[in-house]
Amino acid sequence: MTHSTRYKNKIVVVTGAAQGIGRGVALAIAAEGGQVVLVDRSELVSEVAIEIEKIGLPGLMLLADLETYEGADSVVTQVLAKFGRIDVLINNVGGTIWAKPYQEYKPQEIEAEIRRSLFPTLWCCHAVLAEMISQQQGVIVNVSSIATRSIHRVPYGAAKGGINAMTACLAFEHAQHGIRINAVATGGTEAPARKIPRNANPMTEQEKIWYQDIIDQTVSSTLMKRYGNITEQVNAILFLGSEESSYITGTVLPVGGGDQG
Ligand SMILES: NC(=O)c1ccc[n+]([C@@H]2O[C@H](COP(=O)([O-])OP(=O)(O)OC[C@H]3O[C@@H](n4cnc5c(N)ncnc54)[C@H](O)[C@@H]3O)[C@@H](O)[C@H]2O)c1
């Protein structure tokens, strides 16, 4: 448990907070004194809200589908109604739904991957910017991936490449407004079994082989020859979301054991 207070009195929105990296980020920010707003489309996010109450300020929990602009906009509206400002936005929703060579994807699957891993960040950045501009301050951290250079998840890689591009471009546009925008290019990360599956259908035998190919390629592309863990991702995200990184913007920080993505 950290004793830092980097997030004391900060209003911090964390998307995809019901499990995995988003949950880890939310718990760590609460432990540093931040007022966390947990956003997810799964009601399981209520379990994280209960955990947060035990370690910090009561977490506000909002249910929203961030694949829609209305979902993102409703989150910003509700946070402003309750707290009057947003200091930090952590765009964490995403994750590949399928694992297979590109030619095996159906067109509607390609669209679904882009909706899952690019649109929530596009929508949430758009929804929050007017407020951050009027505040003349704000910090955004986008959770990207080293999968921008990888196998068997081309649509997801394309979505995360889009996140890297919007991180750089938004930083250009909004440095003048006191807003910093960075991304973490997350590497393969060990996590407990997902309560909320990315894909509700069980994998076929062929899909299991393709998924193992991803794991093997991910490990071999690192210098350290291992997966990371949630804490290693959380540490980088919290650094970029805090004043410790006050002179860093427009950057994509690879957190992949030496895999630059
Ligand atoms: N886990 C890894 O190995 C890894 C590697 C590289 C990058 N990443 C990235 O890190 C981020 C988190 O990964 P994870 O493995 O912890 O995720 P996860 O799939 O375990 O959890 C994602 C969360 O987002 C929520 N969510 C999904 N779609 C949503 C929507 N439309 N609206 C609201 N909530 C929605 C889910 O309910 C879930 O709680 C993702 O952006 C992912 O691409 C993860």
The ligand as a MOL file (V3000), in Angstrom:
LIG
                    3D

  0  0  0     0  0            999 V3000
M  V30 BEGIN CTAB
M  V30 COUNTS 44 48 0 0 0
M  V30 BEGIN ATOM
M  V30 1 N -4.7610 -7.1660 -19.9950 0
M  V30 2 C -3.7830 -7.0540 -20.8580 0
M  V30 3 O -2.9220 -7.9490 -20.9970 0
M  V30 4 C -3.6650 -5.7930 -21.6960 0
M  V30 5 C -2.5810 -5.6710 -22.5850 0
M  V30 6 C -2.4790 -4.5180 -23.3470 0
M  V30 7 C -3.4340 -3.5240 -23.2210 0
M  V30 8 N -4.4650 -3.6690 -22.3590 0 CHG=1
M  V30 9 C -5.4580 -2.6100 -22.2900 0
M  V30 10 O -5.7070 -2.2780 -20.9450 0
M  V30 11 C -7.0750 -1.8960 -20.7790 0
M  V30 12 C -7.7090 -2.7310 -19.6810 0
M  V30 13 O -7.4990 -4.0950 -19.9750 0
M  V30 14 P -8.0910 -5.2420 -19.0280 0
M  V30 15 O -7.5070 -6.5220 -19.5140 0
M  V30 16 O -7.9350 -4.8550 -17.6170 0 CHG=-1
M  V30 17 O -9.6350 -5.1470 -19.4620 0
M  V30 18 P -10.8810 -6.1260 -19.1570 0
M  V30 19 O -11.3850 -6.6420 -20.4570 0
M  V30 20 O -10.5170 -7.1210 -18.1030 0
M  V30 21 O -11.9420 -5.1150 -18.5200 0
M  V30 22 C -12.5080 -4.0960 -19.2990 0
M  V30 23 C -13.5880 -3.3960 -18.4940 0
M  V30 24 O -14.2010 -2.4300 -19.3610 0
M  V30 25 C -15.6050 -2.5750 -19.2940 0
M  V30 26 N -16.1660 -2.1680 -20.5930 0
M  V30 27 C -16.0070 -2.7890 -21.7850 0
M  V30 28 N -16.6770 -2.1380 -22.7300 0
M  V30 29 C -17.2810 -1.0880 -22.1270 0
M  V30 30 C -18.1370 -0.0430 -22.5890 0
M  V30 31 N -18.4990 0.0340 -23.8810 0
M  V30 32 N -18.5780 0.8680 -21.7090 0
M  V30 33 C -18.2290 0.7980 -20.3980 0
M  V30 34 N -17.4200 -0.1650 -19.9070 0
M  V30 35 C -16.9690 -1.1040 -20.7630 0
M  V30 36 C -15.8560 -4.0290 -18.9880 0
M  V30 37 O -17.1380 -4.2410 -18.4180 0
M  V30 38 C -14.7030 -4.3350 -18.0300 0
M  V30 39 O -15.0510 -4.0350 -16.6940 0
M  V30 40 C -7.7330 -2.0760 -22.1580 0
M  V30 41 O -7.7700 -0.8380 -22.8310 0
M  V30 42 C -6.8100 -3.0320 -22.8560 0
M  V30 43 O -6.8600 -2.8820 -24.2470 0
M  V30 44 C -4.6180 -4.7900 -21.6020 0
M  V30 END ATOM
M  V30 BEGIN BOND
M  V30 1 1 1 2
M  V30 2 2 2 3
M  V30 3 1 2 4
M  V30 4 1 4 5
M  V30 5 2 4 44
M  V30 6 2 5 6
M  V30 7 1 6 7
M  V30 8 2 7 8
M  V30 9 1 8 9
M  V30 10 1 8 44
M  V30 11 1 9 10
M  V30 12 1 9 42
M  V30 13 1 10 11
M  V30 14 1 11 12
M  V30 15 1 11 40
M  V30 16 1 12 13
M  V30 17 1 13 14
M  V30 18 2 14 15
M  V30 19 1 14 16
M  V30 20 1 14 17
M  V30 21 1 17 18
M  V30 22 2 18 19
M  V30 23 1 18 20
M  V30 24 1 18 21
M  V30 25 1 21 22
M  V30 26 1 22 23
M  V30 27 1 23 24
M  V30 28 1 23 38
M  V30 29 1 24 25
M  V30 30 1 25 26
M  V30 31 1 25 36
M  V30 32 1 26 27
M  V30 33 1 26 35
M  V30 34 2 27 28
M  V30 35 1 28 29
M  V30 36 1 29 30
M  V30 37 2 29 35
M  V30 38 1 30 31
M  V30 39 2 30 32
M  V30 40 1 32 33
M  V30 41 2 33 34
M  V30 42 1 34 35
M  V30 43 1 36 37
M  V30 44 1 36 38
M  V30 45 1 38 39
M  V30 46 1 40 41
M  V30 47 1 40 42
M  V30 48 1 42 43
M  V30 END BOND
M  V30 END CTAB
M  END
